[in-house]
Amino acid sequence: MAGGGKHTLTPKAIIHQKFGANAIYTIEEVHDSSQNACPGLAIPQKGPCLFRCHLQLPDFSVVSNVFKKKKDSEQSAAELALDKLGIRPQNDDLTVDEAWDDLVGRIKYIFSDEFLSAEHPLGAHLRAALRRDGDCCGSVPVSVIGTFDAKINSRCKIINPSVESDPFLVISYVMKAAEKLPDFIVTTPHEASLRRKNPYPSEAVEALATQVSDSLDSREVKAVYIPCNGEEVVELGAVDISANRYYLDSIAERLCLKDGNQVMISRTLGKASCGSECRLYSAVPKFKSSEVSGSSSEESSRTEKSRNARASYICGQEIHGDAVLASVGYRWKSEDLDYDDVTVKSFYRICCGMSPNGIYKISRQAVLAAQLPVSFTTKSNWRGPFPREILSMFCHQHRLADPVFTISTSPVKSLADIYRSHKKLKVSGADDDDDENLSKEKEDSPGLGNGFRCEVKVLTKSQDLVLECSPRKFYEKENDAVQNASLKALLWFSKFFDDMDVNGSDTDDEEDIKSPSTHVFTVPPNLGNGDSSMTTSVPSVVEKRVPSITNGSVVSICYSLSLEVDPEFSTDGEVSEGNDDMESEVDAEYSCDYEPSIDLIESNEEIEFEIGTKAMNPLIETAVTQMTVGEFASFNTTLFTAAEALILAVSSDTARIRYLLSKRPQLVYSIILLGVKGPSEERMEAAFFKPPLSKQRVEYAVKHIKDSSASTLADFGCGSGSLLDSLLDYPTTLQSIIGVDISPKGLARAAKMLHVKLNKEACNVNTATLYDGSILEFDSRLHDIDIGTCLEVIEHMEEDQACEFGEKVLSLFRPKLLIVSTPNFEYNTILQRSTTPETQEENKSESQLPKFRNHDHKFEWTREQFNHWATKLAERHNYSVEFSGVGGSGEVDPGFASQIAVFKRGASAVEDVAEGSMQPYKVIWEWKKDNGEKKD
């Protein structure tokens, strides 16, 4: 017998044992801004949501500290209450022998007078058992005790951790423990049931008789019948239930078993709308239908030997014989029987939700259309639950431990060193090998600052390794590393469920994935959960049309998927053997009035997805990339058998759909493209430049700061303060830095970043100030500064406003040096090519002009337009101007990716501005070095 195991009674569990329903927990949400606090910030700050618990006991109450998780606050409150009561919780580290003793004691308590009236689902079963007829009166199925009592389960896990995957062990252990109570419990081994030896007090039984609810009349509850023979269809059935009959006896009757004592109950597979739990019911392994009088020996032999692959798959345990999926049972604090109808659609949705791909499909409410994306690009582009959430759901679904994430960081080279190393590679790399090395370095180099890498492990609850995923790639953001590692694990699991022969060493990710154990998963049956595209050829919306939507774009579509049957199609001689009666009934119902029509099976008024990540059925994605906004497209594809399970998972009328599927229908796609948001500027640039253009712009500004020995700098349109923050990484002569922006949210982020860095690191900066204001307004406090910067800002204004800014900054602010950068419109074609498949590059029509890099850009200038604007502006205000840029080369077309103009003020005198005049900007945050304190 397996040994070892620990069980600790939590403070909350001890409180529950002593006070039960008299212990009332109330959770309070606390928004603590201290974690994100930035002293002196004149913007209301809202920190992360924390939780505080108020625990009310009969004689006193306690309040916990704040915690990130609700359950932690509850445990803390319970711990405080125990301390006040003078109770010291002891670690209940039971040995196997102690677990056996505890198991025996628990069984005795379950059959005590006290427990009979308990507000516990198992108590409701005990009371229902007393209303059973004949020899079954008072007899409780052992599977009920093992399923509905958590303490029984926990003690069995100490005895043998394998009960997690083999619940029949619980039945055998409960029976063995009950045999140690011969004076109190009567065991019936051949029927796996227990009953109390001495009758309950008559007054208790009579009192229970008066509590029987008359609200439940005899009725049929829809349930799904799952034959063990995989060739037979899963069909809708019914279970007769009433207040006067134990519902497990009704289910046993449907399974051709003698009574409910022979019924095995699975773990919860979900909840119905009324709250009742959906479970799978089958025969306890020792009790097959052969024990029922009148059943044929042929059926008995088949049931005894056959494994029910479909039932085993959805419940994660071995099921032999037929099974019933039903939603009926007792809940806490309720004497009434809860029930709800379960349909064939419910069964197929459960099957679909067993894989990561299915979880994603269901969460997006697009079972046929959506697919688990193959890449996580940005948080803003991802739709649906994030990979980390899906991985946690998947682990919970398969009774695995929560995934374990390990984050590591890597020290990186200086930006200049990385840039020089790339430059050397470009100069010396004349062959393909050098190109590959460069590509590899771009992928693995984290760039400026720390790079994050994440390892994720998936373990069983007994801590056996199921999967270890260790991606080699570094990411600039920790969350990106976590999400990508989670997604890589999910994709491996998805491939595993599609192909049970997947082995980590045979995949492209052999260095990233280790999977020593996959036996924890039940082998999926042939349900047809494969690719929902169901065709090998992808139709074009218009022949030879060039795809016009690039990878990285987020599109919004309205779609519908329907089944269409050719009215002239005949199934002569093709009716499935064994289904003659059912087929003829369906034909009679539907064929008599059959007209050429389309049956809608799935639709969505609006759904978004990112192009290039395979987040949508490839047929839909390919069609969408060839469309324009507002265009409608429709096409048909051949329906493969592999799609049938997915179609049944979204169809309410199973009989109708099965009839249509037997007629070899086509799947009709109808799509309207509602909107398009192009790939983010950051992503396009990151795909083409290493280091990113934003980093190159910082280095460019630093060079001019050093050359000019400037002491004051104002960043016009500072946003979240990325430039100001980055400048502090370099030794400069700057003593005062200023940021101006109209976004309170961006300014708050900037203040928090600068607050941390200025107080942590030694630098020359003595003051830092952030202003809330428009750069189109003049503020005298920024007059005659040494350097002004305006990097990638003017394109976010209207074009006339950009011209107005130029006039204001050079005529009124009058900086000694002004650096302005803006995207080079001519370079967009190259950047967009970096996010466009090669197949989309050929035969582009001249009318297909490159788009702006960001959907928020109001305009983008060519080199000629930018040069004209800057030259005329400089001439009017006695400035000289020089043109340069970063990304690419200014000597060859199409020039730099980011074009830069550096304005230098002439030698003419600058008029003084009266102090205190024209100060529309509001000080949002200010830092001074002398005392490290900030003020409004």
N, C-alpha and C positions, 0 to 999 in steps of 0.2 A: 504493500500500500504506500503510495507516495506520501512523503512527509514534508514538514516544513511549512511555514506560513505565519503571517502576522495579522492580527486584527486589533485595531485600536478603537476604543469607544470614544467618540469625539465629545467635547463639552456640550454641544447641542443635543447629541443623542442622550447624554446623561440627564440633561434638563427635561427632555421629552419623557424619559422613563419616570421621572419624579412628578412632573406637573401635567404632562399630556397637553390637552387643548387649552389648559389654563395658562400656558406660556405663550404670550402674544408678541410676535416680532414685527416691528414697524421699521421700514427702510426709508431713510431720508437722503435725498441727493444733495451733495455739497459741491459747489463749483469753487474750487480752490485756485486762486490766481497766484499763489506764492511760488509755485514751481516755475511759472513763466514770468514771474514778476520782474519788472524793470523799474527801479526807483525813479520817480520823477516823470514817468510817462503820462502825459495828459490825455490818455485815451483809455476808456474803461477796458479792463482786461478780464477775460473769461478763461480760466484754466480748465484742465481736464475734469470730467465729472467723477467725483469720488462718492463714497457711500458711508453713511453712519447708521448704526442700528440701535433702536430703542427696544429693550426687552422688558415687558411688563409681566411680573409674577404676582400672585395673589397678595403678597405682603410688601413688596417693594419693586422698584424698577431700576434699571441700569442703562447707561448709554455708552456705546463703544467709541473708540477713536475712528478716524476716517481711513478707508481702505479703497483700493482700486476695484475690488470685487465685492459684490453683495454678500457672497457666502463667507468671505473672510470677516466682514463686519458682524455677521450673525454669530460666528464662532467666537469672536472676541467678546461680544456681549454675553454669550453663554458662559464664557470663562470668567468674566467679571462677576456674574451672578453666583457661580460656584464658589468663587473666592469669598464672596460676602456670606455665603451659607457655611463656609468653613469646610467645604468638600474639596478634596484634592483628587482630581481624576488620575486613575492609575492606568498605565499602559496595559492593555489586555492582550499581551503577547502570548497567545495560547499555544501549547504544544498540541500534537495530534491527539494524545490521550485526553487532554483537557477539552479539546474540541468535541470529542466523542461524548464526554460527560455533559457538556453544554447542550449538545444536540438532543440527548436523551431528556434533559431537563426542559428544553424548549417544547418538545413534543408533548410532554406531560402537561405543560402549561396550556398548550393549544387546546387540549381536551378538558380543561378545568371549567368549573362553573363560571368563574370570573370572565374567561375569554369568550364564552358563548354570547355575551351581550356586547362584545367589543366593537368599536367603530372601525372595523378593519375589513378589507375585502375577504380575507380568510374567514372572519367571523360570519359574514353573510353566507359563505359556502357551508359552514357548519350548520347554520340554521336551516338552509335549504335542504341539507342532507337529512335532517330530522323529518322532513315532509316527503321523503322518498317512500315508495311502496315496497312491501314485502321484505325480502332479505336485505335489500339495499338501504332500509331505513336506518339513518344515523351513520351510514358508511361514507367516508370521505375519500375520494381518489387521492392517492399519494402524489400524483403529478400536480394536483391543486396545491398541496402543502409545499412542495418544492418550488412551485412557480410563484406563489403569492406571499411567501414569508421570507423577507430579506435576511433575517438572522439564520434561518435554516440554510439558506444558500451560502452565507458567509462562513458558517462552520464547516460546511461540506468542502468549500474551497481550501480551507486549512488542511483538511484531511487529504484532499487530492485536488490540486489546481486544475486538473484536466476537466473538472465538471463544467468549466466555462464553455468548452466546445462539445461536451457530451452530457446533456442534462439527464440522461437515463441513469448516470451514476448517482445523481441526487436521489432518485427513486430507490435505488438499491441501498444507499446509506440510511435513508429514513426508515426503510423496512427493517434494516438490521438494528438500528437504534430502538425502534418500537418493540422489537422482540425482547429487549431488556426490561420491558414493563409488562410482564405477563399478567400481573394482578390489576392492571389499569387499562391496558390497550389490547384489543383483539386484532390480530393481523390476519389478513387473507392474502397470502403470497401469490396464489394463482390468479388473483384478480387485482393485485396492487392497490389495496384499499385498507384503511384503518377505521376502527370505530371504538368508542368508549365501551369498556366492559360492563360497568354499572350504569344504569340509566341516569339521565339528568334529573334533578328534582322536578316533580310533576308541576309545581307551581311555575317553574321557569319555562317549561315546555308549553304550558297553557298560556302564559303571557306572550310567548312568541307567536302562538296561533292567532292571537288577536291583532298582531302587528302585520299580518300578511296583507300586502297591498292588493286591492281589487282593481287598481287602475290598469293593469295589464291583462287584457283579454287575450284569448288564444289567437295567435296570428303567425303568419309566415314572414320570416326575415330572409331577405335575399343573401345568399352566400355563394362562393365560387367553389366548384367541385374540380379538383385537380387529379385526374387519373394517373396511376403510376406508369401506365403504358404511354410512352412519349408520342406514339402515333395517334392517340386519341386526343381530341380537342379539349381544352379547358372550357368548361361550360358553366352557365349560370344555374344555380340550384336554389334550394330554400331549406330553412330549418324551422320547424314548428316550435314555438316557445309560448309559455304561459306562466302565470304566477304559481300555478299548482303543480308544475312539473319542473324538475331539475334540468336546466338547459343542457348540461353535458349529456344527459340521457338522450335528449333529442338529437344532439350531434352524433352520438354513438349510433343511433338508429340510421342516420344518413350514411355512416361509414360501414354499416352492416356489422356492428359490434354488439355484444350482448347488452352492455350498459356503459354509463359514463366512467366507471372505474377503469375501463380499459382504454381511455382516451389520453393521449399525450398532448400537452399544451406547450406551444412554443413561446419564446420571448415576444415582446410587443413588436409588431412590424409597422406601427403607425397608429394614428388616432382618427376616428371618424368625426364628423362635424358635431355630433352631440357630446363628444368627449370619451365615448367608449373605445376600448382598445381593440385594435385589429390583430388577431392572432391566427396561427395555423394549428389545426387540430388533426391528429392522425392516431394510429393505433400504437399503444405501448409495444415496444419490440416483441415481447413475449405473447402478445394477444392479437392475433390476426383474425381475419374474418372466417378462418377455418373452424373457429370455436363456436360459430353461430350455427345452430341447427338448420339443416336444409341447404346450406351453401355447398356448391359443387366442389369436388376434389380438384378439378382443373383450375378453378378460380383460386382455391386455397393455395395450390402450388405456385401459381403465377404471382400472387400477392406476397407469398413468403419469400420468394427469391428475387423479386424485382425491386430495384431502387427507384424511388420517385425523384428523378433528377430535378424537375422543376420546383417541387416543394422543398427539396434539400437546398437548392440554390438560394431561395429567398429567406430561409430561416437559419442557414448556416450550420445545420446539423443533419445527420443522416436520417432520411425518412424512407421507410419501406411501406408499400401499400398506398392506397388512395388517401387523399387529404382534403380537408375543407378549410377554406379561408373565410373567416366570419368575424363580425364585430359585435360581440355580445359579452356581457359580464357585469360584475359588481364593481362599484367605485368606493373610495373612502367615504365614510359617514353617510352611506346611502343603503337603504334596504331594497330599493327598487332595482330592477334589472335594466341596465342600459343596453341599447341595441341600435344598430343602424344597418342599412343595406350596403352590401359590398358587391361590386360589379366586376365583370371580366376586365373592364378597363382598369379598375383598381389593381388587379393582379399584374397586368402588364406594366403599369406605372411603377409598381414595387420592383419588378424585374429590371426595368430601365434604370431605376435609382440605385442599383447595386454597384454600378461603375462610376468613376469620376465624370466621364462624359455624360452619363445619364443624369447625374446630380446637376450638372451645369444646364443641360437641356430643360429639365423640369423647373429649375429656379428661374429660367428666363421665359418660361411658359411658351417654349418654342421647341417641342420635342422633335419634330421633323426638320425644322429649319436651322436651329442653332447647333453648334459644335464647340467642344472645349477648345479654346484658342491654343495654338502651339507656341506662342510667345507672349510675354508680358512686356509691353513697351513703356507705357507711362500709366500712372494711377488715373490720370484724367481720361485716358482713352479706353480703359478697361470697363466693360459692362457686365453686370451680374455680380454674384459673390466673388470675392477675391480668392486667388488660389489657396492661400493659407486657410481661409474659412472652409473651402471645399475639402481640403485635405483633412481637416478636423472632422467634418461631417462624414467623410468616407471612413475614417478610423472608428468613429462612433458606430457607424452602420455595421461594420465588421467586427465589433467588440474588441478593437485594438486599443492600446494605450494612446494617450494624446501624443501627437508628434513632438519630437524634441529638436529644437533649433539651437545651433551653436554658431555664433557670429565671431568672425575673426577679421582683423584689420591688417593692412600692410603698409609699412613705411614706404614712401615713394620718393622718386628723384625730384629735384627742383624742376620747375616748369621749363627753364632754359635748357637744362640737360636733356630733358625728353624731346624738346623741339629740335635741338642740335642732332640728337641721335636719329631722329626721323629724317632730318635733312641729309645726313650722311648716307642713310639707306637709299634715299632717292637718287643721290648722286652716283653711288657705286652700284646700285641695283639695276643692272641692265638686263637681267634675265628674270624668268618667272619665279625662280626660287626666292629671289629678293622680294618680289611683290608679295609672295606668300608670307615671308617673315614679317614684312611690314604690316600685313593684314592681321597676323597673329599678335603682333605687339600692340596694335591698335585695340584689339579685342581684350587683351589681358591687362593692359596698363590702366590703372585707375585714374591717371591724370593728376591734377593738382590737389593736394590734401590727402586724407586717408581714403583708401578704397575698402569696401566691405565685401566679404565673401561669406556665404552661409552654407552650413551643412545641416541636413535634416535626416533624422533617424525615425523610422517607424518600427515600433516594438509591439510584441504581444503584451498582455497584461501580466504575464509571468516574466517579462523582460527579455524574451528571445527576439533576436534581430530578424525583422522581416525585410526591411529595405534600408539601405544607407545611400543617400544621394549627396555627393560632394562636388558641386560644380566648380570648375577652376576659374571661372570669370569673376572679376571684381566689378563692383558697382559703386557709383558715387554716393548713393543713398542706401542706408541700411534696409529700409523697407523694400527697395527694389531687389536687393539680394535675397531677402526672405521670400518674397513673392515668386521670384524666378526659380529658386530652389524647390519651393512647394510645387510649382507648375511642372518642373521636370519630373518630380516624383509622381505627380498625377498622370502625366503622359505615359510614364512607364507602366503604371497600374492599368491605364486604359488599354494599352497595347497588350498587357498580360490577359485582360479579360477578353480581348478579341482573339488572342492566340495564346493558348495555354503553354506553348513551347518556348515562350520568350525566356531568354537567359541573358543576364547582364553582360556576359562576355561576348555575346554575339551581336550586340547592338552598337550603334555609333557612339554611345556614351559609355563604353566599357571602362574608362578611367573615372567616370563620374558615378556610376551606379554599381552597388553591390547588393545582391539579393540571395543570401544563403538559405532562406526558408520562405516558401510560398504555399506550404501545405496547409496553412491556416485558412485558405480560401476554399470554398466549395466549388468544384468544377462547374462552370455555367453550362446549362443545356443549350441545345441549338434553338434559340428563341428568335434569331434573326435580329440581333442588336447591332448589326454592322453599319456601314456607311449608308446614310439615308439618301445619298445621291442616286443610287440604284442604276447607274448607267456608266458606260465607259467613254462616252463621247459627250463633250460639253457644247451645247448649241450656242450660236451667236444670235444676239437680238437682231442685228442687221448684218448681213454677210459682209465680211472684210471691213467691218467698222473697227477703228483703232480705239483701244481702251483709253479713256480720258480721265479716269480717276486713279490717282497714284496710291501706292502703299503708304500707310500711316494716316490716310484720310478717314474720318469718322462719318459714316453715311447713315441716314435715317430713311427707312423704307416702310411701306405698307404692303403686305403680301397675303396671299391665300394659296392653299394647296388643296386640290380636289381630285377625286377619282372619276375617270371617265371611261365608260364601257362602250365598245362598238356594238350597236344594236343588232348587227348581222352576225356577231360572233356566236358560235355554238359550242357547247361542251360535250357533243356526242361522244360517248365511249370514254369520257374522261372523269366521270364521277368517282370520287375516292371510295375505295372498298371499305365497307363497314359503316359508311355514313349515308346509306341509301335513303333511310327514312327521313333523316334530318334534311338532306339535300332536297328531297321531293317536297317536303313541307315548305322550305324556304322558297323554292321555285314557284310553288303554288301561290305563295303570298306576294312575291315581287314580280314574277314574270308576266302575270296576267295583264297588268296595266303598265308594263315597262315601256318607257319612252326614252329616246336619247336625251339623257340629262347628266348633269354634273353634281356629284355629291361632295359638299364641302367637308373637309376633315380637319383643317387647321388654318387659322388666320390670325393676323395681328394688325391692329390699326396703325401702330407705330413702334418700330424697334430699331435700335441703333447698334452698329458694330463697326469695328475697325478693319479696313481693307488691308489684306496682306498677312493677317494673323490666323487665317482659317477659322474664324469665329462663327462662320455661317456656312451652310451647305455650299459646296463649291460651285454648283450650278447657279445658285442665286448670286454668289459673289461675282462670278465671271460675267453674268448678265448685267449686274449693277455697274460694273466698271466700264461698260460700253454705253451707259445711258446718260441722259442729261436730266437735270432737276425738272420734275413735273411730267416726265415721260412715263408711259405705260408699256409694259412688255408682258407677253404671254407665250409659253412654249410647253410642249408635252415631252415626257420621257417614258421609256419603258420601265415598268415596275418589276423589280426583282423580288424574289421570295424573302430575301434578307431584310426587307423593309416592313414585312407584315406585322411583326411584333410592335414596332414603333407606331404603326398606323392604328393598331388595336389599343395602344396606350393613350390615344387621343380621341378615340371614337366611342360615343355613347351607345349607338345602336350596333351592337356586336353582330347580330344576325344579318343585318343589312350589309355591313362591311364585309363579312365573310362571304356572303353571296357574291358581292362585287369582285372580291379578290379571286374567287373561283372562275371568273370570266376574263381573266387576264387584262385588267384595266390598265390605262395609262395614267400617270400622275401629271396633273396640269398645274403649272406654276403661273401665277399672276402677280405682277410686281409693279408698284409705283414708287419712283425715287422721289422722296420728299425733300431731302436736303443733303448738303455735303459740307463738311468742315475739313479743309486741307490738312496735311500732316504738319505737326508743330514745327516752328522755326528751329527750336532746339534740337529736335530729332533729325531734321534734314542736315543741319550743320554738324551734329555729332557723328552722323553716318559718313561724313566726307572729310572732316578735319580732326586731327589729333595733335596738339590739344585743341579743344573747342574754340570757336571764334571769340566767345565771351572772355576766355582766358587770354587769348592773343590781344584783345583790345585792352585788357588791363595792363599787360606788359608794355603795350605801345604808350599808354598814358603814363606809366611809371617812368619810362625813358625820358619823356618830355618834362616831367616833374623834376627829375634829377638834373637834366641839362639846364633848366631855368632857375634852379635853387629856390623854387617857390615855397612860401610858408603858409599861404591860405588857398584853399580849394573849395569850390562849390559845385556840387553835382546836381544839375538841373534835370528833374525827372528821375530821382534816385531810386524809385520803386522800393524794393525790399532791402536796399542797401548793399547789393552784391559788390559794386565797385568800391564803395567806401570800406567795406569789410576786407576786400582783397588787398586794398592799398596798405592795410596795416601789416600785411605779411612781408613787406619790403622795407628796407631802411631808406627813408627819404628825409628831406628837409621840412616836410609839412609839420606845422604846429597847430593849425586850426582846420578842421574839416566840417563842411556844411552839406546838408542834403535837403532838397526841396521836392515835394510831391503832393498830389491832391488825394492820394489814397491813404486813409487812416490805417487800413489793414496792413498795407505795405510799410508804412512808417513804423507801426508797432513792431513788425518783424525786424526792421532795420535797427530799431532801438535795442531790442533784446540781443541781437548779434553783436552790436558794437559794445553794449554794456559788458558782456562776458569777455570780449577780447581786450578792451581797453583796461579793464581791471586786472586781467591776468598777465598780460604781456608788457614788457618795457618798450616804449617807443617815444618818439619826439613829440607826438601830438599832445597839446596842452588842453585844448577844448574841442568838443564835438557838439554840433547843434543840428536838430532836425526841425524843419518848418513844414507846416501844412499850408500850402498855397499854390496858386497857378503860376507857372513860369511865363505866362503871358502878362502877368502883372509885375510891376517894378517894386522892389523893396529896397530902401536906401541902405539897409544893413549889409547888403551884398554888393554895394558899389565899390569899384576899384579893387576887386580881389585879384590875386596873382593868376590863378587858373580857374577857368570854368570848363566843365565837361558836360556833354549832352550826348550820351552814347545810345544809339538805337532807340530814340525817343520821338523825333519829329514825325516819323512815318505813322505814329499812332494818332496824330492830329489830322485835321483836314489840311489840305495843301495851303490854303490861304492863311491858316493859323501858324503853320510852320514858317511861312514868310514873315508873319507878324512877330514871331519869337525872334527870328534873326535880327529884325529891326530893333526890337526892344533890348536885346542882350548887348548889342554892339553900341547902341546910342545912349542907353541909360546905365546898365550895369557896368559897362566899360572894363571888362577883365583884361589884364595884360596879355593873357593867352586864352584862347577858346578852342576846345577840341570837340568837333561834331562828327559823329559817324552815323551812317544810315545804310541799309541794304542796297546793293547794286542790282537793280532789276535784271540786267543782262545776264547775271550769273545764275539766275533761278533755274534755267534749263539744266545746268549741270547738277545743281543740288537736287532737283526733282528726279533726275536720272538715277541718283544714288538710292532712291526709294522706289524705283520703278523696275519691274522685271525686264530682262533683256528683250523678251518677246514683245514688249509694248513699245520698244524704241524704234521699230522699223515703220516706214511709210507714214510718218506724222504729217498731217496736212499743214499748210502754211497758216491756216486760220487758227490753229491750236496754239495760242500765245501762252507763254508761261504764266503761272499764277503768282499772286503775292505769297510771301513765305509764311504769313500769319493771317488768320481770318480777321484779326483786329486791325490790320494795317489799312489805313485809308488811302495810301498811295505808296509807290516806290519809284525812285528816280533812276534813270539811266545815268551813265557817267557824264554824258553831255549836259543833261538837265541839272545834275548836281553841281557840275563845274560852273555852269551859267549862273545858277542861284548864288553860289558862294562868291564868285568873282565880282558880280555886280554889288553884292552886299558889302564886301570889303572895300570896294572903291568908294562907296557912299559914306563910309564912316572912318576913313583913314586907317584901314587895317591892310596888312599884306596877308596873302593866303597861300598855303602850300597843300598839295594834294598827295595823298598816299592811301594806304589801306592795309588790311590783313586778310589772309586767306587767298591763295592764288598768287598771281603776279600782275603788276601794273604794266609790264612790258608786252604782254601778249593778250589777245582777246580771250575772254570777255573782261579782263581786268581783275581787280580784287573782288572778293565776295562781299566784303564790308568796306565801303569807301569812306575815307576820312578827310576832313578839311581842318587844317590847323591855322587859325587866325591869330596874327600877331599885331598888337596895337602899335601905331606909329608914335613918333617922338613928341607930338603935340601935347600941350598941357591938358590935364583932366580937371574939369570943374568940380569944386567941392559941393557936396550935398549936405544941406542943413541936417544936423543930427535930430532924429526923432521924426523927420518928415517922411511921409509915404512909407508906412510900415504895415502893409495889409497881411503879411504872413503871421501865422500863429505859431509860437514856439511849442512844439510837441514834446521835445526831450532835449536836455542839455547836460553835458558832462564836463567837469573841470578837474584837471589833474591835481591841483593843489591839495584838495582834501578827499578826492575820490567820490564826492557826493554829487548828486544830480538835483536839479531844481526845475520847477515849471517856469 
